[in-house]
Amino acid sequence: QSPSDPIKRSCSGGGRADVGDPNALWADKYAPGNSRMILGNKESVSKLSNWLQSWESTFNRPAKGKKKSYNAKNGPFKAALLSGPPGIGKTTTAQLVVEESGRQVLELNASDARSKKTLEISLGDVTGSQVLSFDAHKKHGKKGAVKRRCIIMDEVDGMGAGDRGGMVELIKVIKSSMVPIICICNDRQSQKIKTLATYCLDLRYKRPVKTVIARRAIEVGKAEGMDIEYNAAEAVVESCGNDIRQVLNCLQMWGNKRHKITNKKTDMTYKDYKVRDNLINKDEMLRVTLFDAARMICEGRRGLADTDAKTQLDSFFKRTNAFFSDYALMGLLVHQNYIKIAVKPFLQTKMKGDANAEYQALVDLYKGTEAMSDYAVAEHGVRSGDQNWGLLPFCAILSLKSGYHCGGENGGFLPGFPEFSSWLGKNSSRGKRDRLLQEFGHHMNYKISADKTELRLGYLPAIRDQFVNLMMPLGGDGPNVEDAIGLMDDYGLDRDDIFENIDEFVLDRKTKRFADLDSKTKSAFTREYNKGVHKSQALIEEQGAPSRKRKKIVEEDDEDNEGEDNGDDDDDDGLSPDEIRKMFASKKSGKKKATPKPKKSKK
């Protein structure tokens, strides 16, 4: 045995690989053997262990008078949620704590299918049953002892389109489960996790401090025959973003390079590390947030004054990579913030009274705006039916070009925190108004014939003015409710169309709105409106009918009108109140239950 074997045994916690295996990953060889060896997050580990130990007594055998709770504010909780950045020991913690409690582990991660149907099949029996162990156990002293279970759901924030309905089914399983469930995720702020978190004990993991990880790295290096300087170990930890797994991978990569003379693993000094750091470092862009990347692009060449060509080229590639941190939203964030870069230089030139400099600032802003316009055209080629993804690098360059023009040769400064794109909210409002306009078209198509544009520009303003004059007349007169209801019936409009929807299409903020009517007027209108049967109710019912029924109605009308002169169609004012009542009566009578057929007696 080599002299370092005792050191290896003392350093290793009995990880997932043999310490003497030269080909095993160090992250597996020196993984913790028990929960006490986990670096950092001691409080979260202790909470998870206590929660697991008391799970059966809380839910399967609750004390008298205690109610089971699934999502109470302070618990108890039937599941636990471990969240935090990757590489800090969340999965290892869950596995060790479960094993120390003497439970059988069932683990599902991103490599497993976790759709609604799959979870029903795979977890249905597991969560509702127990395990019998037929091995003689020292603790129990008899065979057939009941063994407890625990389910670990790793990377639940990665349950995407392929796992349709999986998150809803997981919450359903948690509510009815007879075994504890531990969920693990990286992105705690994900929309998928927010609903799940209300049913779980929320344990948020943080990265251990670099001094603790550095000491552990030196111990592992000594066990592998490497001498690592303390300041070099801290530099490695810092460059890896306090990711323990990545630190061990970097050290193993460094140690694979043998010394030319002694053929031993190369020691790590701080000086040597600074020479080779780019070979083993974790990609810096993986730790950059969406807003930091947007700031980096908008500020352009900031900090590159009096630098060499290599530094400038590295900065260019760094900003290009920043665009791909989230290419779906990056263009919108740059569009929201790039003009702010150009405001300060423009105001400075204006205060100096330099007309030429002021003109040049406007030209630079124009070029930046032109680059964003070109970006919109290029991105449309990516997102449209052609899906020309080869244009995506071109989109990145255009976003960088916009920041370059607004920031200038020496770069600009973005004051404050980068704003999130307001286009998403505006686009949502546009979609809502488009839907409302379509509803107006459906309600009014028995009276008018117009497309969306004509309806929006021609009919709605005029109709709204009529209702404003009737419901909010000038001179202090009271509202003319009967005429307003008659006008609504003429155009097939209902109460919601007038009091809630039509104000969405008002551009003048100072104009009167139906939402400002006092509650007494609204109540009087509602009482009068509910007294009668209105054409809008019948029209909505008919338009909401299936296409087969609608086709049948049209065919019957064609048969009835066959051979008649249709020249007086313009004089038809629509359906009468009696006809509307008949339509409702026919719908109700059509829903009668069918009489059961008499059973034939067997001879």
C-alpha positions as CSV (number, residue, x, y, z in Angstrom):
1,Q,0.0,0.0,0.0
2,S,1.2,3.5,-0.7
3,P,2.0,5.9,2.2
4,S,-1.0,8.1,1.3
5,D,-3.6,5.3,1.9
6,P,-4.2,6.2,5.6
7,I,-4.5,9.8,4.6
8,K,-7.0,8.9,1.9
9,R,-9.0,6.8,4.3
10,S,-9.1,9.6,6.9
11,C,-10.1,12.2,4.2
12,S,-12.7,10.1,2.5
13,G,-16.1,9.6,4.0
14,G,-16.7,6.3,2.2
15,G,-18.0,8.0,-0.9
16,R,-19.6,6.6,-4.1
17,A,-16.2,5.2,-5.4
18,D,-13.2,3.3,-4.0
19,V,-10.5,5.6,-2.7
20,G,-7.8,3.4,-4.4
21,D,-9.4,3.6,-7.8
22,P,-7.1,5.9,-9.9
23,N,-9.8,6.4,-12.6
24,A,-12.7,7.4,-10.3
25,L,-13.8,11.0,-10.1
26,W,-12.6,12.8,-6.9
27,A,-16.1,14.1,-6.4
28,D,-17.2,10.5,-6.0
29,K,-14.1,9.2,-4.1
30,Y,-14.2,12.0,-1.4
31,A,-18.0,12.4,-1.1
32,P,-19.3,12.7,2.5
33,G,-20.0,9.4,4.2
34,N,-22.5,10.9,6.7
35,S,-24.4,14.1,7.3
36,R,-21.9,15.5,9.7
37,M,-19.2,15.7,7.0
38,I,-21.3,18.0,4.7
39,L,-19.7,21.4,4.3
40,G,-21.9,24.3,5.4
41,N,-25.7,24.5,5.7
42,K,-25.7,22.7,9.1
43,E,-29.0,24.2,10.1
44,S,-30.8,23.0,7.0
45,V,-29.3,19.5,7.4
46,S,-30.5,19.4,11.0
47,K,-34.0,20.6,10.1
48,L,-34.3,18.0,7.4
49,S,-33.1,15.2,9.7
50,N,-35.6,16.2,12.5
51,W,-38.4,16.5,10.0
52,L,-37.7,13.0,8.6
53,Q,-37.4,11.4,12.1
54,S,-40.8,12.8,13.2
55,W,-42.7,12.2,9.9
56,E,-44.5,8.9,10.7
57,S,-45.6,10.2,14.2
58,T,-46.9,13.4,12.6
59,F,-48.9,12.0,9.7
60,N,-49.3,8.2,9.9
61,R,-49.9,8.1,13.7
62,P,-50.9,11.7,14.7
63,A,-51.7,12.5,18.3
64,K,-55.3,12.9,19.3
65,G,-56.7,16.3,18.5
66,K,-53.9,17.0,15.9
67,K,-55.1,17.7,12.4
68,K,-53.0,16.7,9.4
69,S,-51.8,19.7,7.4
70,Y,-50.6,19.8,3.8
71,N,-49.9,23.5,3.2
72,A,-50.3,25.3,6.5
73,K,-48.2,28.4,6.9
74,N,-46.0,26.9,9.7
75,G,-46.5,23.3,8.9
76,P,-46.3,20.4,9.5
77,F,-45.4,19.6,5.9
78,K,-45.6,16.2,4.2
79,A,-42.7,17.1,1.8
80,A,-39.5,19.0,1.9
81,L,-38.0,21.3,-0.7
82,L,-34.2,21.7,-0.9
83,S,-33.2,24.6,-3.2
84,G,-29.9,26.2,-4.0
85,P,-27.2,26.5,-6.6
86,P,-25.7,23.3,-8.1
87,G,-22.7,21.6,-6.6
88,I,-23.2,22.4,-2.9
89,G,-24.5,19.0,-1.7
90,K,-28.3,19.1,-1.8
91,T,-28.7,15.6,-3.3
92,T,-25.9,14.2,-1.2
93,T,-27.6,15.7,1.9
94,A,-30.9,14.1,1.1
95,Q,-29.4,10.7,0.4
96,L,-27.3,10.6,3.6
97,V,-30.1,11.8,5.8
98,V,-32.5,9.2,4.4
99,E,-29.9,6.4,4.8
100,E,-29.1,7.4,8.4
101,S,-32.8,7.2,9.2
102,G,-32.9,3.6,8.0
103,R,-35.2,4.1,5.0
104,Q,-35.3,2.6,1.6
105,V,-34.6,5.3,-1.1
106,L,-36.5,5.7,-4.4
107,E,-34.9,8.5,-6.5
108,L,-36.3,10.1,-9.6
109,N,-34.3,12.7,-11.5
110,A,-34.2,14.5,-14.9
111,S,-33.2,11.3,-16.7
112,D,-36.6,9.7,-15.7
113,A,-39.9,10.4,-17.3
114,R,-42.1,12.3,-14.8
115,S,-45.3,13.1,-16.6
116,K,-48.7,12.8,-14.9
117,K,-49.4,9.3,-16.2
118,T,-45.9,8.1,-15.3
119,L,-46.0,9.4,-11.8
120,E,-49.4,7.8,-11.3
121,I,-48.0,4.4,-12.3
122,S,-44.6,4.7,-10.6
123,L,-45.6,6.4,-7.4
124,G,-49.1,5.2,-6.9
125,D,-48.3,2.0,-5.1
126,V,-45.0,3.3,-3.5
127,T,-46.7,6.1,-1.6
128,G,-49.6,4.0,-0.4
129,S,-47.7,0.9,0.9
130,Q,-44.8,-0.2,3.1
131,V,-41.8,-2.5,2.6
132,L,-41.3,-5.8,4.4
133,S,-37.6,-6.8,5.1
134,F,-37.1,-10.6,5.3
135,D,-33.5,-10.3,6.3
136,A,-32.6,-10.8,10.0
137,H,-31.9,-7.3,11.3
138,K,-29.7,-6.8,14.3
139,K,-31.9,-4.0,15.6
140,H,-35.2,-5.8,15.4
141,G,-33.9,-9.4,15.8
142,K,-36.6,-10.9,13.6
143,K,-37.5,-11.3,10.0
144,G,-40.4,-9.6,8.4
145,A,-39.8,-6.2,9.9
146,V,-41.4,-3.2,8.3
147,K,-38.9,-0.9,6.5
148,R,-39.7,2.7,6.0
149,R,-39.4,4.4,2.6
150,C,-38.6,7.9,1.3
151,I,-38.9,9.3,-2.2
152,I,-36.3,11.8,-3.6
153,M,-37.5,13.9,-6.5
154,D,-34.3,15.6,-7.9
155,E,-34.4,18.6,-10.3
156,V,-38.1,19.2,-10.0
157,D,-37.6,22.6,-11.7
158,G,-36.5,20.7,-14.8
159,M,-39.9,19.1,-15.3
160,G,-40.7,20.7,-18.7
161,A,-42.9,20.0,-21.7
162,G,-42.0,16.4,-21.8
163,D,-43.4,15.9,-18.3
164,R,-46.8,17.4,-19.0
165,G,-49.0,17.5,-15.9
166,G,-46.2,16.2,-13.7
167,M,-46.1,19.0,-11.2
168,V,-49.8,18.9,-10.6
169,E,-49.6,15.1,-10.1
170,L,-46.6,15.5,-7.7
171,I,-48.6,17.9,-5.5
172,K,-51.5,15.4,-5.6
173,V,-49.2,12.6,-4.6
174,I,-47.8,14.7,-1.7
175,K,-51.3,15.2,-0.3
176,S,-52.1,11.5,-0.2
177,S,-48.7,10.0,0.4
178,M,-47.9,7.7,3.3
179,V,-44.2,8.2,2.9
180,P,-42.1,11.4,3.0
181,I,-41.0,13.1,-0.2
182,I,-37.9,15.2,-0.6
183,C,-37.9,17.6,-3.7
184,I,-34.7,19.2,-4.9
185,C,-34.3,22.1,-7.3
186,N,-31.8,24.7,-8.4
187,D,-34.1,27.6,-9.4
188,R,-36.2,28.5,-6.3
189,Q,-37.8,31.4,-8.1
190,S,-39.2,29.3,-11.0
191,Q,-42.9,29.7,-11.6
192,K,-43.3,25.9,-11.4
193,I,-41.8,25.8,-7.9
194,K,-43.9,28.6,-6.4
195,T,-47.0,26.3,-6.1
196,L,-45.1,23.3,-5.0
197,A,-43.3,25.3,-2.2
198,T,-46.5,25.9,-0.4
199,Y,-46.8,22.2,0.3
200,C,-43.1,21.7,1.4
201,L,-40.8,22.5,4.2
202,D,-38.7,25.2,2.6
203,L,-34.9,24.6,3.1
204,R,-32.8,27.1,1.1
205,Y,-29.1,26.0,0.7
206,K,-26.3,28.6,0.3
207,R,-22.8,28.2,-1.0
208,P,-20.3,27.4,1.7
209,V,-17.7,30.1,2.4
210,K,-14.5,29.8,0.3
211,T,-12.2,29.2,3.4
212,V,-14.1,26.0,4.4
213,I,-14.0,24.7,0.8
214,A,-10.3,25.6,0.4
215,R,-9.3,23.7,3.6
216,R,-11.2,20.7,2.3
217,A,-9.5,21.0,-1.1
218,I,-6.1,21.0,0.5
219,E,-6.9,17.8,2.4
220,V,-8.1,16.1,-0.8
221,G,-5.0,17.2,-2.6
222,K,-2.7,15.9,0.2
223,A,-4.6,12.5,0.0
224,E,-3.9,12.4,-3.8
225,G,-0.2,13.3,-3.3
226,M,-0.5,17.0,-4.3
227,D,0.7,20.0,-2.4
228,I,-1.7,22.9,-2.8
229,E,-1.0,26.4,-1.5
230,Y,-3.7,27.9,0.6
231,N,-4.0,31.1,-1.5
232,A,-4.1,28.9,-4.7
233,A,-6.9,26.8,-3.2
234,E,-8.9,30.0,-2.4
235,A,-8.4,31.3,-5.9
236,V,-9.7,28.0,-7.4
237,V,-12.8,28.1,-5.1
238,E,-13.5,31.7,-6.0
239,S,-13.1,31.0,-9.8
240,C,-15.5,28.1,-9.5
241,G,-18.2,30.1,-7.7
242,N,-17.9,28.1,-4.5
243,D,-19.1,25.0,-6.3
244,I,-17.6,22.1,-4.4
245,R,-18.0,19.6,-7.2
246,Q,-16.4,21.8,-9.7
247,V,-13.5,22.6,-7.4
248,L,-12.7,18.8,-7.1
249,N,-13.0,18.4,-10.8
250,C,-10.5,21.3,-11.4
251,L,-8.0,19.8,-8.9
252,Q,-8.3,16.4,-10.6
253,M,-7.7,18.0,-14.0
254,W,-4.7,19.8,-12.6
255,G,-3.3,16.7,-11.1
256,N,-3.6,14.7,-14.3
257,K,-0.6,16.6,-15.7
258,R,2.4,14.7,-14.5
259,H,5.8,16.2,-13.6
260,K,8.3,15.6,-16.5
261,I,11.1,14.3,-14.2
262,T,9.4,12.7,-11.1
263,N,6.2,11.6,-13.0
264,K,4.3,12.7,-9.9
265,K,1.1,14.8,-9.9
266,T,1.9,18.5,-10.3
267,D,1.7,20.6,-7.2
268,M,-0.4,23.8,-7.3
269,T,1.2,27.1,-6.4
270,Y,-0.6,30.4,-6.8
271,K,1.8,31.5,-9.5
272,D,1.3,28.4,-11.5
273,Y,-2.5,28.7,-11.1
274,K,-2.6,32.2,-12.5
275,V,-0.8,30.9,-15.6
276,R,-3.2,28.0,-16.2
277,D,-6.4,29.3,-14.6
278,N,-8.2,29.7,-18.0
279,L,-7.8,25.9,-18.6
280,I,-9.7,24.8,-15.4
281,N,-12.0,27.7,-14.5
282,K,-15.7,27.4,-14.5
283,D,-17.3,29.4,-17.3
284,E,-18.0,32.8,-15.9
285,M,-21.1,33.3,-18.0
286,L,-22.8,30.5,-16.1
287,R,-22.8,32.7,-13.0
288,V,-23.9,35.9,-14.8
289,T,-27.6,36.8,-14.2
290,L,-29.9,38.0,-17.0
291,F,-29.7,41.7,-15.8
292,D,-26.0,41.7,-15.4
293,A,-25.6,40.3,-19.0
294,A,-28.0,43.1,-20.2
295,R,-25.9,45.7,-18.5
296,M,-22.7,44.3,-20.0
297,I,-24.1,44.5,-23.5
298,C,-25.7,48.0,-23.1
299,E,-22.5,49.6,-21.6
300,G,-20.5,48.4,-24.6
301,R,-16.7,49.0,-24.5
302,R,-16.7,50.3,-20.9
303,G,-13.3,49.9,-19.3
304,L,-11.4,49.2,-22.5
305,A,-9.7,52.5,-22.9
306,D,-5.9,52.2,-23.5
307,T,-6.1,48.3,-23.7
308,D,-4.5,46.0,-26.2
309,A,-6.2,44.3,-29.1
310,K,-6.4,40.9,-27.3
311,T,-8.2,42.4,-24.3
312,Q,-10.7,44.2,-26.6
313,L,-11.3,41.0,-28.6
314,D,-11.9,39.0,-25.3
315,S,-14.4,41.6,-24.2
316,F,-16.2,41.4,-27.5
317,F,-16.5,37.6,-27.2
318,K,-17.5,37.9,-23.5
319,R,-20.4,40.3,-24.4
320,T,-21.4,38.0,-27.2
321,N,-21.6,35.1,-24.8
322,A,-23.6,37.3,-22.4
323,F,-26.3,37.5,-25.1
324,F,-26.7,33.7,-25.1
325,S,-27.2,33.6,-21.3
326,D,-30.9,34.0,-22.3
327,Y,-31.3,34.8,-26.0
328,A,-35.1,34.7,-25.8
329,L,-35.3,37.8,-23.4
330,M,-31.9,39.5,-23.9
331,G,-33.0,41.5,-27.0
332,L,-36.1,42.9,-25.1
333,L,-33.9,43.9,-22.1
334,V,-31.4,45.7,-24.3
335,H,-34.3,47.4,-26.1
336,Q,-35.6,48.6,-22.8
337,N,-32.3,50.0,-21.5
338,Y,-30.0,51.1,-24.4
339,I,-31.5,54.6,-24.7
340,K,-30.5,55.3,-21.1
341,I,-26.9,55.0,-22.0
342,A,-27.2,57.8,-24.6
343,V,-29.1,60.2,-22.3
344,K,-26.1,61.3,-20.2
345,P,-23.7,62.1,-23.0
346,F,-26.4,64.0,-24.8
347,L,-27.2,66.1,-21.7
348,Q,-23.6,66.9,-21.1
349,T,-23.1,68.2,-24.7
350,K,-26.2,70.2,-24.4
351,M,-25.0,71.9,-21.2
352,K,-21.7,72.7,-22.8
353,G,-23.5,74.3,-25.8
354,D,-21.5,72.4,-28.3
355,A,-23.8,72.1,-31.3
356,N,-21.5,69.7,-33.2
357,A,-21.1,67.3,-30.2
358,E,-24.9,67.5,-29.6
359,Y,-25.6,66.5,-33.2
360,Q,-23.1,63.7,-33.0
361,A,-24.8,62.3,-29.9
362,L,-28.1,62.3,-31.8
363,V,-26.4,60.5,-34.7
364,D,-25.1,57.9,-32.3
365,L,-28.5,57.4,-30.8
366,Y,-30.0,57.0,-34.3
367,K,-27.4,54.4,-35.2
368,G,-28.2,52.5,-32.0
369,T,-31.9,52.6,-32.7
370,E,-31.3,51.5,-36.3
371,A,-29.3,48.5,-35.0
372,M,-32.3,47.5,-32.7
373,S,-34.6,47.8,-35.7
374,D,-32.4,45.5,-37.7
375,Y,-32.4,43.2,-34.7
376,A,-36.2,43.0,-34.7
377,V,-36.1,42.0,-38.4
378,A,-33.4,39.4,-37.9
379,E,-35.2,37.9,-34.8
380,H,-38.4,37.7,-36.8
381,G,-36.6,35.4,-39.2
382,V,-35.6,33.2,-36.2
383,R,-39.1,33.2,-34.6
384,S,-41.2,33.1,-37.7
385,G,-42.3,30.0,-39.7
386,D,-38.9,29.7,-41.4
387,Q,-37.1,29.4,-38.0
388,N,-33.8,30.4,-39.4
389,W,-31.7,29.8,-36.3
390,G,-28.5,30.6,-38.2
391,L,-29.5,34.3,-37.7
392,L,-29.2,34.0,-33.9
393,P,-25.4,35.0,-33.9
394,F,-26.3,37.9,-36.1
395,C,-28.9,39.0,-33.6
396,A,-26.2,38.9,-30.9
397,I,-23.9,41.2,-32.9
398,L,-26.8,43.6,-33.6
399,S,-27.5,44.0,-29.9
400,L,-23.8,44.6,-29.2
401,K,-23.8,47.2,-32.0
402,S,-26.6,49.1,-30.4
403,G,-24.7,49.3,-27.1
404,Y,-21.5,50.3,-28.9
405,H,-23.2,53.2,-30.7
406,C,-24.9,54.5,-27.6
407,G,-21.9,54.1,-25.3
408,G,-19.3,55.3,-27.7
409,E,-15.6,54.2,-28.0
410,N,-15.0,54.2,-24.2
411,G,-18.4,52.7,-23.3
412,G,-21.3,54.1,-21.4
413,F,-22.8,53.9,-17.9
414,L,-26.3,52.4,-17.2
415,P,-27.6,54.2,-14.1
416,G,-29.5,52.1,-11.6
417,F,-30.6,48.5,-12.0
418,P,-31.6,47.4,-15.6
419,E,-35.3,47.6,-16.1
420,F,-37.3,44.6,-17.1
421,S,-38.9,44.8,-20.5
422,S,-42.2,46.6,-20.5
423,W,-43.0,45.2,-24.0
424,L,-44.2,42.0,-22.4
425,G,-46.9,43.8,-20.4
426,K,-47.9,46.0,-23.3
427,N,-48.1,42.9,-25.6
428,S,-50.3,41.2,-23.0
429,S,-52.7,44.2,-22.9
430,R,-52.8,44.3,-26.7
431,G,-53.7,40.6,-26.7
432,K,-56.5,41.3,-24.2
433,R,-57.9,44.1,-26.2
434,D,-57.7,42.1,-29.4
435,R,-59.8,39.4,-27.7
436,L,-62.3,41.9,-26.4
437,L,-62.6,43.4,-29.9
438,Q,-63.3,39.9,-31.3
439,E,-66.0,39.4,-28.7
440,F,-67.6,42.8,-29.7
441,G,-67.6,41.6,-33.3
442,H,-69.3,38.3,-32.4
443,H,-72.0,40.2,-30.4
444,M,-72.7,42.8,-33.0
445,N,-72.4,40.7,-36.2
446,Y,-76.2,40.3,-36.4
447,K,-76.5,44.1,-36.8
448,I,-73.4,45.3,-38.5
449,S,-70.9,44.0,-41.0
450,A,-67.4,45.2,-40.4
451,D,-63.8,43.9,-39.8
452,K,-61.8,44.6,-36.7
453,T,-60.3,47.8,-37.9
454,E,-63.6,49.3,-39.0
455,L,-65.3,48.2,-35.8
456,R,-62.5,49.7,-33.6
457,L,-62.2,53.0,-35.5
458,G,-65.8,53.6,-36.7
459,Y,-68.4,51.8,-34.6
460,L,-67.1,51.6,-31.0
461,P,-66.3,55.3,-30.5
462,A,-69.8,56.3,-31.8
463,I,-71.6,53.7,-29.8
464,R,-69.7,54.6,-26.6
465,D,-70.6,58.3,-27.1
466,Q,-74.3,57.3,-27.3
467,F,-74.1,55.3,-24.1
468,V,-72.2,58.1,-22.3
469,N,-74.9,60.6,-23.3
470,L,-77.6,58.2,-22.0
471,M,-76.0,57.1,-18.7
472,M,-74.0,60.3,-17.8
473,P,-76.0,63.2,-19.4
474,L,-75.0,66.8,-19.0
475,G,-77.1,69.2,-17.0
476,G,-77.6,67.0,-14.0
477,D,-80.4,64.9,-15.5
478,G,-80.6,61.3,-14.3
479,P,-79.5,58.3,-16.5
480,N,-81.9,57.2,-19.2
481,V,-81.8,53.5,-18.4
482,E,-84.6,52.2,-20.7
483,D,-83.1,53.8,-23.8
484,A,-79.6,52.5,-22.9
485,I,-81.0,49.0,-22.6
486,G,-82.9,49.4,-25.8
487,L,-79.7,50.5,-27.6
488,M,-77.8,47.5,-26.1
489,D,-80.5,45.1,-27.4
490,D,-80.4,46.7,-30.9
491,Y,-76.7,45.9,-31.2
492,G,-76.6,42.6,-29.3
493,L,-74.5,44.0,-26.4
494,D,-74.7,42.9,-22.8
495,R,-74.0,44.6,-19.5
496,D,-70.3,43.6,-19.3
497,D,-69.6,45.0,-22.8
498,I,-70.6,48.5,-21.7
499,F,-69.6,48.7,-18.0
500,E,-66.3,46.7,-18.2
501,N,-65.0,46.2,-21.8
502,I,-65.7,49.3,-23.9
503,D,-63.6,51.5,-21.7
504,E,-60.5,49.5,-22.7
505,F,-60.6,51.2,-26.1
506,V,-60.6,54.8,-24.8
507,L,-57.3,56.7,-25.6
508,D,-58.2,59.9,-23.7
509,R,-57.5,59.4,-20.0
510,K,-59.5,62.5,-19.0
511,T,-62.8,61.3,-20.6
512,K,-65.7,59.9,-18.6
513,R,-65.6,56.2,-17.9
514,F,-68.4,53.8,-17.0
515,A,-66.3,52.4,-14.2
516,D,-66.7,55.8,-12.4
517,L,-70.5,55.5,-12.2
518,D,-71.7,55.4,-8.6
519,S,-73.0,52.1,-7.2
520,K,-76.6,53.4,-6.9
521,T,-76.8,54.0,-10.7
522,K,-75.2,50.6,-11.5
523,S,-77.6,48.8,-9.1
524,A,-80.6,50.5,-10.7
525,F,-79.4,49.7,-14.2
526,T,-78.8,46.0,-13.2
527,R,-82.3,45.6,-11.7
528,E,-83.9,47.0,-14.8
529,Y,-81.7,45.0,-17.1
530,N,-82.5,41.7,-15.3
531,K,-86.3,42.2,-15.6
532,G,-86.3,41.3,-19.3
533,V,-84.9,38.8,-21.7
534,H,-82.3,40.3,-24.1
535,K,-81.1,39.5,-27.5
536,S,-77.5,39.3,-26.4
537,Q,-78.2,36.2,-24.3
538,A,-79.7,34.4,-27.3
539,L,-77.0,35.5,-29.6
540,I,-74.2,34.3,-27.3
541,E,-76.0,31.0,-26.8
542,E,-76.4,30.5,-30.5
543,Q,-72.8,31.5,-31.3
544,G,-71.5,29.2,-28.6
545,A,-73.4,26.2,-30.0
546,P,-71.4,23.5,-31.8
547,S,-70.8,23.8,-35.5
548,R,-73.0,20.8,-36.3
549,K,-76.0,22.3,-34.5
550,R,-75.4,25.7,-36.1
551,K,-75.3,24.0,-39.5
552,K,-78.5,22.3,-38.8
553,I,-80.2,25.6,-37.9
554,V,-79.0,27.2,-41.1
555,E,-80.2,24.2,-43.2
556,E,-83.7,24.4,-41.6
557,D,-83.9,28.1,-42.3
558,D,-82.9,27.6,-45.9
559,E,-85.7,25.0,-46.3
560,D,-88.3,27.3,-44.8
561,N,-87.2,30.3,-46.9
562,E,-87.0,28.3,-50.1
563,G,-89.0,29.9,-52.9
564,E,-89.6,33.1,-50.9
565,D,-88.5,36.6,-52.0
566,N,-85.6,37.8,-49.8
567,G,-85.8,41.4,-51.1
568,D,-87.1,42.8,-47.7
569,D,-84.2,41.6,-45.6
570,D,-83.2,45.1,-44.8
571,D,-86.5,45.7,-43.0
572,D,-85.8,42.8,-40.5
573,D,-84.8,44.3,-37.2
574,G,-83.8,40.9,-35.7
575,L,-85.4,38.5,-33.2
576,S,-88.4,39.5,-31.2
577,P,-88.7,38.9,-27.5
578,D,-91.2,36.0,-28.1
579,E,-88.7,34.3,-30.5
580,I,-85.9,34.7,-27.9
581,R,-88.1,33.0,-25.2
582,K,-88.9,30.2,-27.7
583,M,-85.1,29.7,-28.3
584,F,-84.5,29.3,-24.5
585,A,-87.6,27.0,-24.2
586,S,-86.4,24.8,-27.0
587,K,-82.9,24.5,-25.4
588,K,-84.4,23.5,-22.1
589,S,-86.9,21.0,-23.5
590,G,-84.1,19.4,-25.5
591,K,-82.2,18.5,-22.3
592,K,-84.9,16.1,-21.0
593,K,-83.7,12.7,-20.1
594,A,-84.4,9.9,-22.5
595,T,-86.9,7.3,-21.2
596,P,-85.2,3.9,-20.6
597,K,-86.1,1.1,-22.9
598,P,-88.0,-1.8,-21.3
599,K,-85.8,-4.9,-20.7
600,K,-86.6,-8.0,-22.7
601,S,-87.4,-11.0,-20.5
602,K,-85.4,-14.1,-21.1
603,K,-87.4,-17.1,-22.1
